[in-house]
Amino acid sequence: MGIERPKVDMRKTIQVRLKAAGIHLLASLVMAGITAAWVYGVWYPGPLAAAAGVSGVFVLLLFVDVSLGPLLTGLVYDKRKPELRRDLIVIVFLQLAALGYGVFSVAEGRPAWLAYNVDRFDMVRVVEIDRRQAGRVPDAYQEPPWFGPQWVSARMPDQIKERNDILLESAGGGFDVPHRPYLYRPVDRAWPEIEKRIRPLEALSEHNSSTLVDDVLAKYPEVDGWVPLKARDRSMVVLLDLDARRIADIVDLRPWN
């Protein structure tokens, strides 16, 4: 006579698994929300997420991470399994590892410096920083900031040979002036150069609709000029208040076609 197996209430089993998956989903959403708030509020503030082209990859990462963990939990959850605790730990570990790798990638691609260079600002990401000649880098620029990008000015070196070396290297796809922290100085020292290169507000309508320009400028009545911000994915506009010698904001307008 065979051993009679206990009957399994499939409906109750599904309800229990859905509840476990729901709890895991809620925890995942909280973690994803905290991560997104940090990424978009600190590392890529304002329109810089679009300028750096991070949103598509980051949102996909969060979607996969948030959905995969609860799904696996729903599939394996069964209180009768002696290895349930181990399975859940493995799932959470894999989920956190995937999130950690994604956050690390986003951190490496975050804007570190917004460097004024000749006639524009360049967005310099962490991964683009020239780490050579660390001994020449001023203390303020030794490490990329962790709490949002900072405004700086990048200047050409005084020596002709060094200038030529930089031009040759950058022409071949290497590091240019804005990517070399040993050439940085406070952005306030660049205002005489900025004032010579500033562009009139009317010029914004050359590459943007007049309605869009008017809507944006209505929020900044104090600004009287702008310079371009060159970025990896989408170049934008830096609005300036010349009277106060102040950088007003970065706005999602096109400085060129």
NUBA-476671 format. One record per residue: residue number from 1; z, x, y of N, C-alpha, C in turn; residue in three letters. Coordinates in pm, whole numbers, padded with zeros to 5 digits, m for minus. Layout:
BEGIN
NUM Z X Y Z X Y Z X Y ALA;
...
//
This chain:
BEGIN
1 00000 00085 m00119 00000 00000 00000 00000 00089 00124 MET;
2 m00100 00070 00213 m00114 00158 00329 m00010 00130 00436 GLY;
3 00006 00228 00523 00101 00214 00634 00038 00126 00742 ILE;
4 00108 00027 00783 00055 m00063 00884 00074 m00002 01023 GLU;
5 m00036 00014 01093 m00029 00072 01227 00010 m00036 01329 ARG;
6 00089 00004 01429 00128 m00095 01530 00007 m00142 01607 PRO;
7 00006 m00270 01638 m00105 m00323 01714 m00101 m00273 01859 LYS;
8 m00218 m00245 01910 m00228 m00196 02047 m00279 m00309 02136 VAL;
9 m00203 m00338 02238 m00244 m00439 02335 m00337 m00370 02436 ASP;
10 m00468 m00386 02415 m00566 m00316 02499 m00555 m00356 02645 MET;
11 m00528 m00484 02667 m00517 m00528 02806 m00402 m00459 02877 ARG;
12 m00288 m00449 02809 m00173 m00383 02869 m00199 m00234 02886 LYS;
13 m00267 m00174 02788 m00300 m00031 02796 m00388 m00002 02917 THR;
14 m00487 m00088 02938 m00578 m00069 03053 m00502 m00085 03183 ILE;
15 m00410 m00182 03190 m00332 m00203 03311 m00246 m00081 03343 GLN;
16 m00183 m00026 03238 m00100 00093 03257 m00182 00210 03307 VAL;
17 m00301 00228 03248 m00387 00340 03287 m00439 00321 03430 ARG;
18 m00473 00199 03466 m00519 00172 03602 m00407 00197 03703 LEU;
19 m00284 00160 03666 m00171 00185 03756 m00149 00334 03776 LYS;
20 m00157 00412 03665 m00140 00557 03675 m00251 00618 03759 ALA;
21 m00375 00572 03736 m00487 00624 03814 m00472 00586 03961 ALA;
22 m00420 00466 03988 m00401 00422 04126 m00297 00506 04199 GLY;
23 m00187 00539 04129 m00085 00625 04191 m00143 00763 04220 ILE;
24 m00218 00815 04124 m00282 00946 04143 m00382 00939 04259 HIS;
25 m00457 00830 04268 m00554 00814 04376 m00484 00810 04511 LEU;
26 m00374 00739 04520 m00299 00731 04646 m00250 00869 04688 LEU;
27 m00195 00945 04593 m00148 01080 04624 m00264 01170 04667 ALA;
28 m00379 01153 04601 m00497 01234 04635 m00548 01201 04774 SER;
29 m00545 01073 04809 m00591 01031 04942 m00500 01087 05051 LEU;
30 m00370 01088 05025 m00276 01146 05123 m00305 01294 05143 VAL;
31 m00324 01366 05031 m00355 01509 05040 m00488 01532 05111 MET;
32 m00587 01451 05079 m00718 01465 05144 m00708 01434 05293 ALA;
33 m00628 01335 05329 m00611 01301 05469 m00547 01414 05549 GLY;
34 m00443 01475 05490 m00377 01588 05557 m00474 01704 05574 ILE;
35 m00550 01732 05468 m00648 01842 05473 m00755 01815 05577 THR;
36 m00809 01693 05578 m00914 01659 05675 m00860 01665 05818 ALA;
37 m00737 01621 05839 m00679 01625 05973 m00668 01769 06023 ALA;
38 m00630 01859 05934 m00619 02000 05972 m00757 02061 06000 TRP;
39 m00852 02033 05911 m00985 02092 05925 m01052 02044 06053 VAL;
40 m01052 01912 06076 m01123 01857 06191 m01042 01862 06320 TYR;
41 m00911 01868 06307 m00828 01870 06427 m00795 02009 06477 GLY;
42 m00796 02108 06386 m00755 02243 06423 m00869 02343 06408 VAL;
43 m00928 02353 06290 m01030 02455 06266 m01165 02420 06328 TRP;
44 m01201 02292 06324 m01331 02248 06378 m01310 02135 06477 TYR;
45 m01245 02160 06589 m01214 02051 06683 m01339 01996 06752 PRO;
46 m01331 01870 06792 m01439 01808 06867 m01571 01813 06792 GLY;
47 m01678 01850 06862 m01810 01850 06797 m01841 01978 06718 PRO;
48 m01745 02069 06705 m01774 02196 06639 m01800 02180 06489 LEU;
49 m01753 02072 06429 m01785 02048 06288 m01934 02028 06271 ALA;
50 m01994 01952 06363 m02139 01931 06359 m02212 02059 06395 ALA;
51 m02159 02135 06490 m02224 02260 06530 m02226 02361 06416 ALA;
52 m02119 02362 06336 m02111 02457 06224 m02172 02402 06097 ALA;
53 m02202 02272 06094 m02263 02212 05976 m02171 02204 05857 GLY;
54 m02041 02178 05882 m01944 02179 05773 m01920 02041 05712 VAL;
55 m01950 01935 05785 m01908 01801 05743 m01964 01758 05608 SER;
56 m02095 01778 05587 m02156 01731 05463 m02091 01791 05340 GLY;
57 m02075 01922 05339 m02017 01991 05224 m01870 01954 05207 VAL;
58 m01797 01948 05318 m01653 01921 05311 m01625 01779 05264 PHE;
59 m01699 01683 05316 m01680 01543 05275 m01714 01525 05127 VAL;
60 m01822 01589 05082 m01857 01582 04939 m01747 01643 04853 LEU;
61 m01692 01756 04898 m01582 01819 04825 m01464 01726 04813 LEU;
62 m01424 01663 04924 m01309 01573 04921 m01336 01452 04832 LEU;
63 m01458 01399 04838 m01491 01282 04756 m01479 01315 04607 PHE;
64 m01536 01428 04567 m01530 01467 04426 m01386 01493 04384 VAL;
65 m01312 01563 04470 m01174 01600 04436 m01086 01476 04426 ASP;
66 m01103 01383 04521 m01019 01263 04523 m01051 01170 04407 VAL;
67 m01178 01161 04370 m01217 01066 04266 m01199 01121 04125 SER;
68 m01223 01250 04106 m01221 01307 03971 m01080 01310 03912 LEU;
69 m00982 01350 03992 m00845 01358 03941 m00793 01224 03890 GLY;
70 m00795 01119 03972 m00749 00988 03925 m00830 00936 03806 PRO;
71 m00960 00964 03803 m01042 00920 03690 m00995 00983 03560 LEU;
72 m00969 01114 03563 m00921 01183 03443 m00783 01133 03403 LEU;
73 m00699 01106 03503 m00566 01053 03473 m00577 00918 03403 THR;
74 m00666 00832 03452 m00686 00703 03389 m00735 00713 03246 GLY;
75 m00814 00815 03217 m00870 00831 03083 m00766 00882 02982 LEU;
76 m00677 00973 03027 m00586 01037 02931 m00448 00971 02926 VAL;
77 m00416 00885 03023 m00278 00837 03032 m00242 00745 02915 TYR;
78 m00144 00787 02842 m00091 00711 02729 00049 00763 02702 ASP;
79 00150 00684 02727 00289 00728 02714 00325 00770 02572 LYS;
80 00248 00725 02476 00278 00761 02336 00231 00901 02301 ARG;
81 00148 00959 02384 00096 01093 02355 00201 01199 02387 LYS;
82 00236 01283 02292 00336 01388 02319 00285 01493 02419 PRO;
83 00153 01507 02427 00097 01609 02516 00057 01552 02652 GLU;
84 00103 01430 02684 00064 01366 02810 00106 01450 02930 LEU;
85 00228 01499 02929 00279 01579 03042 00189 01701 03065 ARG;
86 00153 01768 02956 00066 01885 02967 m00070 01847 03025 ARG;
87 m00126 01735 02977 m00258 01691 03025 m00255 01663 03175 ASP;
88 m00151 01595 03221 m00142 01562 03362 m00125 01687 03448 LEU;
89 m00047 01782 03398 m00030 01908 03472 m00163 01982 03484 ILE;
90 m00240 01984 03375 m00370 02050 03377 m00463 01981 03477 VAL;
91 m00463 01849 03479 m00550 01774 03571 m00514 01805 03716 ILE;
92 m00384 01800 03747 m00340 01828 03884 m00371 01973 03922 VAL;
93 m00352 02066 03828 m00382 02206 03856 m00531 02224 03888 PHE;
94 m00617 02164 03807 m00761 02176 03831 m00801 02112 03964 LEU;
95 m00737 02000 03994 m00768 01932 04119 m00726 02016 04240 GLN;
96 m00606 02074 04233 m00559 02158 04343 m00639 02287 04354 LEU;
97 m00681 02341 04239 m00761 02463 04242 m00896 02438 04309 ALA;
98 m00959 02324 04276 m01087 02289 04338 m01069 02267 04488 ALA;
99 m00961 02198 04526 m00935 02175 04668 m00908 02307 04740 LEU;
100 m00829 02394 04676 m00798 02523 04736 m00922 02608 04759 GLY;
101 m01011 02608 04660 m01136 02684 04675 m01220 02628 04789 TYR;
102 m01227 02494 04798 m01303 02433 04905 m01244 02463 05042 GLY;
103 m01112 02455 05054 m01046 02484 05181 m01067 02630 05219 VAL;
104 m01062 02719 05120 m01086 02861 05147 m01227 02881 05203 PHE;
105 m01325 02815 05143 m01464 02828 05191 m01477 02774 05333 SER;
106 m01413 02660 05358 m01417 02602 05493 m01347 02693 05593 VAL;
107 m01238 02755 05551 m01165 02847 05639 m01249 02969 05674 ALA;
108 m01323 03020 05576 m01407 03137 05602 m01523 03103 05696 GLU;
109 m01565 02978 05695 m01675 02938 05781 m01632 02880 05915 GLY;
110 m01501 02877 05941 m01453 02814 06064 m01488 02898 06187 ARG;
111 m01508 02832 06302 m01530 02908 06426 m01404 02983 06464 PRO;
112 m01419 03112 06486 m01304 03193 06528 m01308 03221 06677 ALA;
113 m01424 03263 06725 m01440 03300 06865 m01559 03226 06926 TRP;
114 m01544 03185 07049 m01655 03132 07129 m01679 03236 07238 LEU;
115 m01775 03324 07211 m01791 03446 07289 m01905 03433 07390 ALA;
116 m01872 03455 07517 m01976 03454 07620 m02058 03582 07608 TYR;
117 m02190 03563 07607 m02281 03675 07583 m02405 03658 07670 ASN;
118 m02413 03736 07777 m02526 03741 07870 m02545 03610 07947 VAL;
119 m02593 03504 07880 m02620 03379 07950 m02579 03257 07871 ASP;
120 m02495 03275 07770 m02456 03164 07684 m02328 03201 07609 ARG;
121 m02270 03101 07543 m02161 03124 07449 m02220 03125 07308 PHE;
122 m02166 03211 07223 m02203 03214 07082 m02083 03173 06999 ASP;
123 m02104 03082 06905 m01998 03046 06812 m01997 03149 06699 MET;
124 m01887 03221 06687 m01874 03327 06586 m01780 03277 06477 VAL;
125 m01832 03260 06357 m01750 03216 06245 m01678 03335 06182 ARG;
126 m01571 03307 06110 m01490 03413 06049 m01577 03503 05961 VAL;
127 m01663 03441 05882 m01746 03516 05789 m01848 03604 05861 VAL;
128 m01871 03582 05989 m01971 03657 06066 m01910 03772 06145 GLU;
129 m01779 03789 06140 m01713 03892 06220 m01738 04031 06162 ILE;
130 m01772 04124 06249 m01790 04264 06209 m01652 04329 06194 ASP;
131 m01620 04366 06071 m01487 04422 06043 m01480 04573 06061 ARG;
132 m01591 04634 06096 m01592 04778 06114 m01526 04817 06247 ARG;
133 m01493 04940 06262 m01434 04995 06384 m01309 04917 06425 GLN;
134 m01227 04886 06325 m01105 04808 06352 m01012 04881 06449 ALA;
135 m01017 05014 06450 m00932 05090 06539 m00965 05071 06685 GLY;
136 m01083 05024 06716 m01124 05003 06855 m01099 04860 06902 ARG;
137 m01058 04774 06811 m01041 04633 06846 m00909 04613 06920 VAL;
138 m00910 04550 07039 m00783 04520 07108 m00692 04434 07022 PRO;
139 m00563 04447 07044 m00465 04376 06962 m00489 04224 06959 ASP;
140 m00533 04168 07070 m00551 04023 07079 m00662 03972 06989 ALA;
141 m00750 04062 06944 m00866 04020 06866 m00870 04084 06728 TYR;
142 m00758 04139 06685 m00754 04205 06554 m00778 04107 06440 GLN;
143 m00723 03988 06451 m00736 03887 06347 m00792 03759 06405 GLU;
144 m00881 03692 06333 m00932 03564 06382 m00820 03462 06390 PRO;
145 m00817 03378 06492 m00708 03281 06508 m00710 03175 06399 PRO;
146 m00591 03130 06361 m00577 03027 06258 m00561 02887 06317 TRP;
147 m00537 02880 06447 m00509 02750 06508 m00617 02709 06607 PHE;
148 m00741 02726 06565 m00854 02683 06647 m00924 02800 06714 GLY;
149 m01053 02783 06745 m01130 02891 06806 m01082 02922 06948 PRO;
150 m01102 03047 06989 m01060 03090 07122 m01181 03139 07201 GLN;
151 m01174 03119 07332 m01279 03163 07422 m01260 03310 07456 TRP;
152 m01367 03385 07447 m01364 03527 07483 m01497 03561 07552 VAL;
153 m01506 03684 07597 m01631 03735 07652 m01668 03861 07575 SER;
154 m01795 03875 07541 m01843 03994 07470 m01937 04072 07563 ALA;
155 m01913 04199 07577 m01995 04279 07669 m02065 04392 07595 ARG;
156 m02179 04430 07645 m02250 04544 07590 m02169 04672 07616 MET;
157 m02168 04767 07522 m02098 04893 07547 m02166 04973 07657 PRO;
158 m02094 05067 07714 m02147 05146 07825 m02246 05253 07779 ASP;
159 m02223 05307 07662 m02309 05418 07615 m02445 05367 07570 GLN;
160 m02550 05435 07617 m02688 05395 07587 m02715 05399 07437 ILE;
161 m02669 05505 07370 m02696 05518 07226 m02635 05402 07148 LYS;
162 m02511 05367 07182 m02444 05257 07112 m02516 05125 07139 GLU;
163 m02563 05107 07262 m02639 04986 07294 m02765 04977 07208 ARG;
164 m02836 05088 07200 m02960 05089 07122 m02933 05064 06974 ASN;
165 m02822 05120 06924 m02787 05099 06782 m02760 04951 06755 ASP;
166 m02690 04886 06847 m02660 04744 06830 m02789 04661 06835 ILE;
167 m02877 04692 06929 m03003 04618 06939 m03086 04632 06813 LEU;
168 m03091 04753 06759 m03169 04776 06637 m03108 04701 06518 LEU;
169 m02975 04707 06507 m02909 04642 06394 m02923 04490 06402 GLU;
170 m02905 04435 06521 m02915 04289 06535 m03059 04242 06514 SER;
171 m03156 04322 06556 m03296 04286 06535 m03330 04279 06387 ALA;
172 m03258 04356 06306 m03279 04354 06161 m03192 04255 06088 GLY;
173 m03126 04164 06163 m03043 04061 06101 m02897 04101 06087 GLY;
174 m02857 04213 06148 m02719 04259 06139 m02631 04201 06250 GLY;
175 m02517 04265 06270 m02421 04216 06369 m02472 04238 06511 PHE;
176 m02459 04132 06592 m02495 04141 06733 m02367 04159 06815 ASP;
177 m02382 04167 06946 m02267 04190 07035 m02155 04088 07014 VAL;
178 m02184 03957 07006 m02073 03860 06994 m01995 03870 06864 PRO;
179 m02049 03939 06764 m01982 03947 06634 m01892 04071 06622 HIS;
180 m01880 04148 06729 m01805 04274 06726 m01680 04263 06813 ARG;
181 m01563 04237 06753 m01442 04214 06833 m01401 04333 06921 PRO;
182 m01447 04454 06889 m01408 04567 06974 m01477 04561 07111 TYR;
183 m01574 04470 07127 m01641 04451 07255 m01588 04330 07331 LEU;
184 m01481 04268 07280 m01427 04148 07344 m01337 04182 07462 TYR;
185 m01329 04086 07551 m01235 04089 07664 m01204 03944 07699 ARG;
186 m01102 03919 07782 m01070 03780 07818 m01189 03712 07885 PRO;
187 m01205 03584 07857 m01320 03512 07911 m01314 03502 08064 VAL;
188 m01193 03507 08121 m01180 03498 08267 m01254 03611 08338 ASP;
189 m01267 03725 08272 m01335 03838 08333 m01486 03822 08336 ARG;
190 m01535 03720 08267 m01680 03697 08262 m01727 03598 08368 ALA;
191 m01635 03542 08448 m01676 03438 08542 m01781 03484 08643 TRP;
192 m01775 03606 08695 m01884 03648 08784 m02022 03641 08718 PRO;
193 m02029 03676 08590 m02155 03667 08517 m02192 03521 08492 GLU;
194 m02093 03440 08454 m02118 03299 08426 m02172 03228 08551 ILE;
195 m02116 03260 08667 m02158 03194 08790 m02304 03226 08824 GLU;
196 m02351 03342 08781 m02490 03378 08806 m02585 03306 08711 LYS;
197 m02535 03270 08594 m02620 03212 08489 m02602 03063 08469 ARG;
198 m02510 03003 08539 m02482 02861 08518 m02606 02777 08547 ILE;
199 m02623 02671 08472 m02739 02585 08485 m02699 02452 08549 ARG;
200 m02788 02393 08628 m02754 02267 08696 m02746 02151 08597 PRO;
201 m02665 02054 08630 m02648 01937 08543 m02780 01861 08525 LEU;
202 m02865 01862 08627 m02992 01790 08618 m03079 01843 08504 GLU;
203 m03061 01972 08469 m03144 02033 08365 m03114 01977 08227 ALA;
204 m03000 01910 08211 m02965 01853 08080 m03064 01744 08038 LEU;
205 m03124 01679 08134 m03218 01570 08103 m03351 01621 08049 SER;
206 m03373 01753 08055 m03497 01808 08002 m03503 01798 07849 GLU;
207 m03386 01803 07785 m03382 01803 07638 m03295 01690 07583 HIS;
208 m03248 01600 07668 m03167 01487 07625 m03208 01364 07707 ASN;
209 m03184 01247 07652 m03217 01126 07727 m03125 01115 07849 SER;
210 m03179 01064 07957 m03101 01052 08081 m02980 00962 08062 SER;
211 m02997 00857 07981 m02885 00765 07956 m02770 00836 07885 THR;
212 m02804 00916 07784 m02701 00990 07711 m02632 01091 07801 LEU;
213 m02708 01161 07882 m02650 01259 07975 m02555 01191 08072 VAL;
214 m02598 01077 08128 m02513 01004 08223 m02384 00957 08157 ASP;
215 m02394 00909 08033 m02275 00862 07961 m02176 00976 07938 ASP;
216 m02228 01092 07901 m02141 01207 07875 m02078 01258 08005 VAL;
217 m02159 01276 08109 m02109 01333 08234 m02012 01239 08306 LEU;
218 m02020 01110 08277 m01926 01015 08339 m01782 01046 08300 ALA;
219 m01764 01111 08185 m01630 01146 08139 m01578 01275 08204 LYS;
220 m01668 01347 08273 m01630 01476 08332 m01679 01482 08477 TYR;
221 m01619 01403 08565 m01667 01400 08704 m01648 01532 08778 PRO;
222 m01563 01620 08727 m01534 01745 08797 m01633 01856 08766 GLU;
223 m01716 01841 08662 m01803 01952 08623 m01922 01962 08717 VAL;
224 m01971 02084 08736 m02086 02105 08823 m02190 02199 08764 ASP;
225 m02181 02226 08634 m02282 02310 08570 m02252 02326 08423 GLY;
226 m02339 02402 08356 m02323 02420 08211 m02395 02546 08166 TRP;
227 m02359 02592 08047 m02431 02699 07978 m02443 02658 07831 VAL;
228 m02541 02712 07759 m02557 02675 07619 m02447 02732 07530 PRO;
229 m02426 02666 07418 m02343 02719 07309 m02434 02731 07187 LEU;
230 m02462 02854 07149 m02546 02876 07032 m02459 02871 06907 LYS;
231 m02496 02785 06812 m02418 02766 06690 m02509 02773 06568 ALA;
232 m02446 02781 06452 m02519 02798 06327 m02610 02680 06295 ARG;
233 m02557 02559 06309 m02632 02441 06265 m02690 02361 06380 ASP;
234 m02614 02346 06487 m02659 02265 06600 m02604 02323 06730 ARG;
235 m02693 02374 06814 m02649 02428 06942 m02610 02315 07035 SER;
236 m02511 02342 07122 m02455 02238 07208 m02444 02289 07351 MET;
237 m02367 02220 07432 m02354 02249 07575 m02207 02267 07611 VAL;
238 m02180 02371 07690 m02046 02395 07743 m02045 02354 07890 VAL;
239 m01967 02254 07923 m01957 02206 08061 m01854 02290 08137 LEU;
240 m01887 02319 08263 m01804 02410 08343 m01765 02347 08476 LEU;
241 m01645 02379 08517 m01596 02342 08650 m01589 02470 08731 ASP;
242 m01689 02493 08815 m01697 02619 08888 m01587 02635 08991 LEU;
243 m01552 02525 09058 m01450 02535 09163 m01317 02585 09107 ASP;
244 m01283 02536 08989 m01156 02575 08926 m01175 02692 08830 ALA;
245 m01301 02739 08816 m01332 02844 08717 m01273 02806 08581 ARG;
246 m01314 02690 08536 m01255 02633 08414 m01364 02584 08319 ARG;
247 m01343 02610 08189 m01430 02553 08087 m01380 02413 08058 ILE;
248 m01462 02314 08089 m01418 02174 08077 m01418 02128 07932 ALA;
249 m01531 02147 07862 m01539 02097 07726 m01672 02139 07664 ASP;
250 m01680 02119 07532 m01806 02131 07459 m01854 01990 07430 ILE;
251 m01980 01961 07461 m02035 01828 07436 m02159 01837 07349 VAL;
252 m02183 01731 07275 m02293 01728 07180 m02424 01688 07248 ASP;
253 m02470 01777 07336 m02600 01764 07401 m02683 01887 07365 LEU;
254 m02814 01873 07370 m02902 01983 07334 m02930 02070 07456 ARG;
255 m02907 02202 07444 m02941 02293 07554 m03088 02334 07553 PRO;
256 m03154 02315 07441 m03295 02348 07426 m03351 02269 07307 TRP;
257 m03480 02273 07289 m03543 02203 07178 m03535 02286 07051 ASN;
//
